[in-house]
Amino acid sequence: MGGELRTTETDHAAALEPVSPHDEHSPPADALLADLRRGHYHPAMQRLESLTAAYPDDLDLRAERAALYRQVGNLVEAGRWGFLTEDATETEIAAFEKPNPGA
């Protein structure tokens, strides 16, 4: 999981690898991929939020969440969830730190 979402309109199925710690056939991963295939980013964000709450130490989930926020252009949230990954850019981290100076 590289934390990168593809931005092509035709291949949202491959936009997100199976979400750890679930395998590719788990209901959360299947539902998440279905949301992305349809371009339904808000439900996908909600699913990732729930998975992150259930598995708070899973850095792969955080990276996937950052990648989704990056794809929709929300740099503050991309910085928040990518903060502990190598994928976060300086711009994203700065965007997150501006409204959250004590973070």
Chimera marker file (.cmm) of the C-alpha trace (Angstrom):
<marker_set name="trace">
<marker id="1" x="0.000" y="0.000" z="0.000" r="1" g="1" b="0" radius="0.5"/>
<marker id="2" x="1.683" y="3.125" z="-1.139" r="1" g="1" b="0" radius="0.5"/>
<marker id="3" x="-0.978" y="5.516" z="0.018" r="1" g="1" b="0" radius="0.5"/>
<marker id="4" x="-1.582" y="6.727" z="-3.522" r="1" g="1" b="0" radius="0.5"/>
<marker id="5" x="-4.993" y="6.719" z="-5.107" r="1" g="1" b="0" radius="0.5"/>
<marker id="6" x="-5.278" y="6.635" z="-8.859" r="1" g="1" b="0" radius="0.5"/>
<marker id="7" x="-7.141" y="9.538" z="-10.328" r="1" g="1" b="0" radius="0.5"/>
<marker id="8" x="-8.391" y="7.945" z="-13.537" r="1" g="1" b="0" radius="0.5"/>
<marker id="9" x="-12.140" y="7.979" z="-13.934" r="1" g="1" b="0" radius="0.5"/>
<marker id="10" x="-12.276" y="4.492" z="-15.412" r="1" g="1" b="0" radius="0.5"/>
<marker id="11" x="-10.291" y="2.545" z="-12.849" r="1" g="1" b="0" radius="0.5"/>
<marker id="12" x="-11.548" y="3.340" z="-9.370" r="1" g="1" b="0" radius="0.5"/>
<marker id="13" x="-11.518" y="-0.384" z="-8.608" r="1" g="1" b="0" radius="0.5"/>
<marker id="14" x="-7.742" y="-0.238" z="-8.463" r="1" g="1" b="0" radius="0.5"/>
<marker id="15" x="-7.722" y="3.112" z="-6.713" r="1" g="1" b="0" radius="0.5"/>
<marker id="16" x="-7.329" y="1.592" z="-3.290" r="1" g="1" b="0" radius="0.5"/>
<marker id="17" x="-5.689" y="-1.666" z="-2.408" r="1" g="1" b="0" radius="0.5"/>
<marker id="18" x="-7.431" y="-3.890" z="0.119" r="1" g="1" b="0" radius="0.5"/>
<marker id="19" x="-7.537" y="-2.124" z="3.434" r="1" g="1" b="0" radius="0.5"/>
<marker id="20" x="-5.367" y="-3.692" z="6.109" r="1" g="1" b="0" radius="0.5"/>
<marker id="21" x="-5.820" y="-5.648" z="8.294" r="1" g="1" b="0" radius="0.5"/>
<marker id="22" x="-8.603" y="-7.021" z="6.099" r="1" g="1" b="0" radius="0.5"/>
<marker id="23" x="-8.040" y="-9.230" z="3.093" r="1" g="1" b="0" radius="0.5"/>
<marker id="24" x="-9.297" y="-8.365" z="-0.360" r="1" g="1" b="0" radius="0.5"/>
<marker id="25" x="-12.594" y="-10.158" z="0.185" r="1" g="1" b="0" radius="0.5"/>
<marker id="26" x="-13.599" y="-8.584" z="3.473" r="1" g="1" b="0" radius="0.5"/>
<marker id="27" x="-16.864" y="-6.628" z="3.572" r="1" g="1" b="0" radius="0.5"/>
<marker id="28" x="-15.215" y="-3.304" z="4.590" r="1" g="1" b="0" radius="0.5"/>
<marker id="29" x="-12.684" y="-3.484" z="1.758" r="1" g="1" b="0" radius="0.5"/>
<marker id="30" x="-15.333" y="-4.571" z="-0.767" r="1" g="1" b="0" radius="0.5"/>
<marker id="31" x="-17.673" y="-1.745" z="0.249" r="1" g="1" b="0" radius="0.5"/>
<marker id="32" x="-14.839" y="0.769" z="0.146" r="1" g="1" b="0" radius="0.5"/>
<marker id="33" x="-13.812" y="-0.312" z="-3.351" r="1" g="1" b="0" radius="0.5"/>
<marker id="34" x="-17.443" y="-0.204" z="-4.495" r="1" g="1" b="0" radius="0.5"/>
<marker id="35" x="-17.770" y="3.357" z="-3.207" r="1" g="1" b="0" radius="0.5"/>
<marker id="36" x="-14.623" y="4.406" z="-5.063" r="1" g="1" b="0" radius="0.5"/>
<marker id="37" x="-15.751" y="2.692" z="-8.295" r="1" g="1" b="0" radius="0.5"/>
<marker id="38" x="-18.921" y="4.777" z="-8.182" r="1" g="1" b="0" radius="0.5"/>
<marker id="39" x="-17.039" y="7.967" z="-7.342" r="1" g="1" b="0" radius="0.5"/>
<marker id="40" x="-18.754" y="8.112" z="-3.937" r="1" g="1" b="0" radius="0.5"/>
<marker id="41" x="-15.908" y="9.626" z="-1.967" r="1" g="1" b="0" radius="0.5"/>
<marker id="42" x="-17.858" y="10.721" z="1.097" r="1" g="1" b="0" radius="0.5"/>
<marker id="43" x="-18.997" y="7.179" z="2.013" r="1" g="1" b="0" radius="0.5"/>
<marker id="44" x="-15.445" y="5.948" z="1.313" r="1" g="1" b="0" radius="0.5"/>
<marker id="45" x="-14.117" y="8.587" z="3.723" r="1" g="1" b="0" radius="0.5"/>
<marker id="46" x="-16.653" y="7.479" z="6.332" r="1" g="1" b="0" radius="0.5"/>
<marker id="47" x="-15.622" y="3.845" z="5.941" r="1" g="1" b="0" radius="0.5"/>
<marker id="48" x="-11.948" y="4.753" z="6.312" r="1" g="1" b="0" radius="0.5"/>
<marker id="49" x="-12.830" y="6.841" z="9.371" r="1" g="1" b="0" radius="0.5"/>
<marker id="50" x="-14.514" y="3.824" z="10.959" r="1" g="1" b="0" radius="0.5"/>
<marker id="51" x="-11.621" y="1.531" z="10.101" r="1" g="1" b="0" radius="0.5"/>
<marker id="52" x="-9.109" y="4.031" z="11.479" r="1" g="1" b="0" radius="0.5"/>
<marker id="53" x="-11.091" y="4.216" z="14.726" r="1" g="1" b="0" radius="0.5"/>
<marker id="54" x="-11.133" y="0.422" z="14.947" r="1" g="1" b="0" radius="0.5"/>
<marker id="55" x="-7.413" y="0.090" z="14.121" r="1" g="1" b="0" radius="0.5"/>
<marker id="56" x="-5.798" y="3.350" z="15.328" r="1" g="1" b="0" radius="0.5"/>
<marker id="57" x="-2.227" y="2.045" z="15.089" r="1" g="1" b="0" radius="0.5"/>
<marker id="58" x="-2.510" y="0.894" z="11.472" r="1" g="1" b="0" radius="0.5"/>
<marker id="59" x="-0.297" y="3.264" z="9.495" r="1" g="1" b="0" radius="0.5"/>
<marker id="60" x="-1.463" y="1.758" z="6.195" r="1" g="1" b="0" radius="0.5"/>
<marker id="61" x="-5.020" y="2.863" z="6.929" r="1" g="1" b="0" radius="0.5"/>
<marker id="62" x="-3.762" y="6.336" z="7.770" r="1" g="1" b="0" radius="0.5"/>
<marker id="63" x="-1.833" y="6.433" z="4.495" r="1" g="1" b="0" radius="0.5"/>
<marker id="64" x="-4.913" y="5.342" z="2.531" r="1" g="1" b="0" radius="0.5"/>
<marker id="65" x="-6.984" y="7.971" z="4.293" r="1" g="1" b="0" radius="0.5"/>
<marker id="66" x="-4.397" y="10.638" z="3.450" r="1" g="1" b="0" radius="0.5"/>
<marker id="67" x="-4.352" y="9.492" z="-0.178" r="1" g="1" b="0" radius="0.5"/>
<marker id="68" x="-8.132" y="9.774" z="-0.447" r="1" g="1" b="0" radius="0.5"/>
<marker id="69" x="-8.112" y="13.280" z="1.041" r="1" g="1" b="0" radius="0.5"/>
<marker id="70" x="-5.255" y="14.184" z="-1.294" r="1" g="1" b="0" radius="0.5"/>
<marker id="71" x="-7.291" y="13.003" z="-4.270" r="1" g="1" b="0" radius="0.5"/>
<marker id="72" x="-10.281" y="15.165" z="-3.341" r="1" g="1" b="0" radius="0.5"/>
<marker id="73" x="-8.047" y="18.172" z="-2.665" r="1" g="1" b="0" radius="0.5"/>
<marker id="74" x="-8.337" y="18.414" z="1.117" r="1" g="1" b="0" radius="0.5"/>
<marker id="75" x="-4.722" y="19.211" z="2.032" r="1" g="1" b="0" radius="0.5"/>
<marker id="76" x="-5.469" y="19.805" z="5.723" r="1" g="1" b="0" radius="0.5"/>
<marker id="77" x="-6.822" y="16.278" z="6.183" r="1" g="1" b="0" radius="0.5"/>
<marker id="78" x="-4.189" y="14.796" z="3.863" r="1" g="1" b="0" radius="0.5"/>
<marker id="79" x="-1.578" y="16.379" z="6.124" r="1" g="1" b="0" radius="0.5"/>
<marker id="80" x="-3.310" y="15.126" z="9.268" r="1" g="1" b="0" radius="0.5"/>
<marker id="81" x="-3.492" y="11.511" z="8.120" r="1" g="1" b="0" radius="0.5"/>
<marker id="82" x="-0.240" y="11.513" z="6.182" r="1" g="1" b="0" radius="0.5"/>
<marker id="83" x="1.728" y="13.174" z="8.989" r="1" g="1" b="0" radius="0.5"/>
<marker id="84" x="3.322" y="9.905" z="10.103" r="1" g="1" b="0" radius="0.5"/>
<marker id="85" x="3.936" y="8.572" z="6.603" r="1" g="1" b="0" radius="0.5"/>
<marker id="86" x="6.578" y="9.253" z="4.006" r="1" g="1" b="0" radius="0.5"/>
<marker id="87" x="3.908" y="10.300" z="1.487" r="1" g="1" b="0" radius="0.5"/>
<marker id="88" x="2.931" y="13.586" z="3.151" r="1" g="1" b="0" radius="0.5"/>
<marker id="89" x="4.268" y="16.652" z="1.397" r="1" g="1" b="0" radius="0.5"/>
<marker id="90" x="5.526" y="19.764" z="3.157" r="1" g="1" b="0" radius="0.5"/>
<marker id="91" x="2.511" y="21.633" z="1.753" r="1" g="1" b="0" radius="0.5"/>
<marker id="92" x="0.078" y="19.129" z="3.300" r="1" g="1" b="0" radius="0.5"/>
<marker id="93" x="1.830" y="19.182" z="6.658" r="1" g="1" b="0" radius="0.5"/>
<marker id="94" x="1.885" y="22.986" z="6.646" r="1" g="1" b="0" radius="0.5"/>
<marker id="95" x="-1.822" y="23.039" z="5.715" r="1" g="1" b="0" radius="0.5"/>
<marker id="96" x="-2.563" y="20.774" z="8.674" r="1" g="1" b="0" radius="0.5"/>
<marker id="97" x="-0.349" y="22.661" z="11.135" r="1" g="1" b="0" radius="0.5"/>
<marker id="98" x="-1.837" y="26.075" z="10.284" r="1" g="1" b="0" radius="0.5"/>
<marker id="99" x="-5.263" y="25.403" z="11.913" r="1" g="1" b="0" radius="0.5"/>
<marker id="100" x="-3.676" y="22.985" z="14.428" r="1" g="1" b="0" radius="0.5"/>
<marker id="101" x="-0.565" y="24.794" z="15.721" r="1" g="1" b="0" radius="0.5"/>
<marker id="102" x="-0.108" y="22.525" z="18.724" r="1" g="1" b="0" radius="0.5"/>
<marker id="103" x="-0.231" y="19.309" z="16.710" r="1" g="1" b="0" radius="0.5"/>
<link id1="1" id2="2" r="1" g="1" b="0" radius="0.2"/>
<link id1="2" id2="3" r="1" g="1" b="0" radius="0.2"/>
<link id1="3" id2="4" r="1" g="1" b="0" radius="0.2"/>
<link id1="4" id2="5" r="1" g="1" b="0" radius="0.2"/>
<link id1="5" id2="6" r="1" g="1" b="0" radius="0.2"/>
<link id1="6" id2="7" r="1" g="1" b="0" radius="0.2"/>
<link id1="7" id2="8" r="1" g="1" b="0" radius="0.2"/>
<link id1="8" id2="9" r="1" g="1" b="0" radius="0.2"/>
<link id1="9" id2="10" r="1" g="1" b="0" radius="0.2"/>
<link id1="10" id2="11" r="1" g="1" b="0" radius="0.2"/>
<link id1="11" id2="12" r="1" g="1" b="0" radius="0.2"/>
<link id1="12" id2="13" r="1" g="1" b="0" radius="0.2"/>
<link id1="13" id2="14" r="1" g="1" b="0" radius="0.2"/>
<link id1="14" id2="15" r="1" g="1" b="0" radius="0.2"/>
<link id1="15" id2="16" r="1" g="1" b="0" radius="0.2"/>
<link id1="16" id2="17" r="1" g="1" b="0" radius="0.2"/>
<link id1="17" id2="18" r="1" g="1" b="0" radius="0.2"/>
<link id1="18" id2="19" r="1" g="1" b="0" radius="0.2"/>
<link id1="19" id2="20" r="1" g="1" b="0" radius="0.2"/>
<link id1="20" id2="21" r="1" g="1" b="0" radius="0.2"/>
<link id1="21" id2="22" r="1" g="1" b="0" radius="0.2"/>
<link id1="22" id2="23" r="1" g="1" b="0" radius="0.2"/>
<link id1="23" id2="24" r="1" g="1" b="0" radius="0.2"/>
<link id1="24" id2="25" r="1" g="1" b="0" radius="0.2"/>
<link id1="25" id2="26" r="1" g="1" b="0" radius="0.2"/>
<link id1="26" id2="27" r="1" g="1" b="0" radius="0.2"/>
<link id1="27" id2="28" r="1" g="1" b="0" radius="0.2"/>
<link id1="28" id2="29" r="1" g="1" b="0" radius="0.2"/>
<link id1="29" id2="30" r="1" g="1" b="0" radius="0.2"/>
<link id1="30" id2="31" r="1" g="1" b="0" radius="0.2"/>
<link id1="31" id2="32" r="1" g="1" b="0" radius="0.2"/>
<link id1="32" id2="33" r="1" g="1" b="0" radius="0.2"/>
<link id1="33" id2="34" r="1" g="1" b="0" radius="0.2"/>
<link id1="34" id2="35" r="1" g="1" b="0" radius="0.2"/>
<link id1="35" id2="36" r="1" g="1" b="0" radius="0.2"/>
<link id1="36" id2="37" r="1" g="1" b="0" radius="0.2"/>
<link id1="37" id2="38" r="1" g="1" b="0" radius="0.2"/>
<link id1="38" id2="39" r="1" g="1" b="0" radius="0.2"/>
<link id1="39" id2="40" r="1" g="1" b="0" radius="0.2"/>
<link id1="40" id2="41" r="1" g="1" b="0" radius="0.2"/>
<link id1="41" id2="42" r="1" g="1" b="0" radius="0.2"/>
<link id1="42" id2="43" r="1" g="1" b="0" radius="0.2"/>
<link id1="43" id2="44" r="1" g="1" b="0" radius="0.2"/>
<link id1="44" id2="45" r="1" g="1" b="0" radius="0.2"/>
<link id1="45" id2="46" r="1" g="1" b="0" radius="0.2"/>
<link id1="46" id2="47" r="1" g="1" b="0" radius="0.2"/>
<link id1="47" id2="48" r="1" g="1" b="0" radius="0.2"/>
<link id1="48" id2="49" r="1" g="1" b="0" radius="0.2"/>
<link id1="49" id2="50" r="1" g="1" b="0" radius="0.2"/>
<link id1="50" id2="51" r="1" g="1" b="0" radius="0.2"/>
<link id1="51" id2="52" r="1" g="1" b="0" radius="0.2"/>
<link id1="52" id2="53" r="1" g="1" b="0" radius="0.2"/>
<link id1="53" id2="54" r="1" g="1" b="0" radius="0.2"/>
<link id1="54" id2="55" r="1" g="1" b="0" radius="0.2"/>
<link id1="55" id2="56" r="1" g="1" b="0" radius="0.2"/>
<link id1="56" id2="57" r="1" g="1" b="0" radius="0.2"/>
<link id1="57" id2="58" r="1" g="1" b="0" radius="0.2"/>
<link id1="58" id2="59" r="1" g="1" b="0" radius="0.2"/>
<link id1="59" id2="60" r="1" g="1" b="0" radius="0.2"/>
<link id1="60" id2="61" r="1" g="1" b="0" radius="0.2"/>
<link id1="61" id2="62" r="1" g="1" b="0" radius="0.2"/>
<link id1="62" id2="63" r="1" g="1" b="0" radius="0.2"/>
<link id1="63" id2="64" r="1" g="1" b="0" radius="0.2"/>
<link id1="64" id2="65" r="1" g="1" b="0" radius="0.2"/>
<link id1="65" id2="66" r="1" g="1" b="0" radius="0.2"/>
<link id1="66" id2="67" r="1" g="1" b="0" radius="0.2"/>
<link id1="67" id2="68" r="1" g="1" b="0" radius="0.2"/>
<link id1="68" id2="69" r="1" g="1" b="0" radius="0.2"/>
<link id1="69" id2="70" r="1" g="1" b="0" radius="0.2"/>
<link id1="70" id2="71" r="1" g="1" b="0" radius="0.2"/>
<link id1="71" id2="72" r="1" g="1" b="0" radius="0.2"/>
<link id1="72" id2="73" r="1" g="1" b="0" radius="0.2"/>
<link id1="73" id2="74" r="1" g="1" b="0" radius="0.2"/>
<link id1="74" id2="75" r="1" g="1" b="0" radius="0.2"/>
<link id1="75" id2="76" r="1" g="1" b="0" radius="0.2"/>
<link id1="76" id2="77" r="1" g="1" b="0" radius="0.2"/>
<link id1="77" id2="78" r="1" g="1" b="0" radius="0.2"/>
<link id1="78" id2="79" r="1" g="1" b="0" radius="0.2"/>
<link id1="79" id2="80" r="1" g="1" b="0" radius="0.2"/>
<link id1="80" id2="81" r="1" g="1" b="0" radius="0.2"/>
<link id1="81" id2="82" r="1" g="1" b="0" radius="0.2"/>
<link id1="82" id2="83" r="1" g="1" b="0" radius="0.2"/>
<link id1="83" id2="84" r="1" g="1" b="0" radius="0.2"/>
<link id1="84" id2="85" r="1" g="1" b="0" radius="0.2"/>
<link id1="85" id2="86" r="1" g="1" b="0" radius="0.2"/>
<link id1="86" id2="87" r="1" g="1" b="0" radius="0.2"/>
<link id1="87" id2="88" r="1" g="1" b="0" radius="0.2"/>
<link id1="88" id2="89" r="1" g="1" b="0" radius="0.2"/>
<link id1="89" id2="90" r="1" g="1" b="0" radius="0.2"/>
<link id1="90" id2="91" r="1" g="1" b="0" radius="0.2"/>
<link id1="91" id2="92" r="1" g="1" b="0" radius="0.2"/>
<link id1="92" id2="93" r="1" g="1" b="0" radius="0.2"/>
<link id1="93" id2="94" r="1" g="1" b="0" radius="0.2"/>
<link id1="94" id2="95" r="1" g="1" b="0" radius="0.2"/>
<link id1="95" id2="96" r="1" g="1" b="0" radius="0.2"/>
<link id1="96" id2="97" r="1" g="1" b="0" radius="0.2"/>
<link id1="97" id2="98" r="1" g="1" b="0" radius="0.2"/>
<link id1="98" id2="99" r="1" g="1" b="0" radius="0.2"/>
<link id1="99" id2="100" r="1" g="1" b="0" radius="0.2"/>
<link id1="100" id2="101" r="1" g="1" b="0" radius="0.2"/>
<link id1="101" id2="102" r="1" g="1" b="0" radius="0.2"/>
<link id1="102" id2="103" r="1" g="1" b="0" radius="0.2"/>
</marker_set>
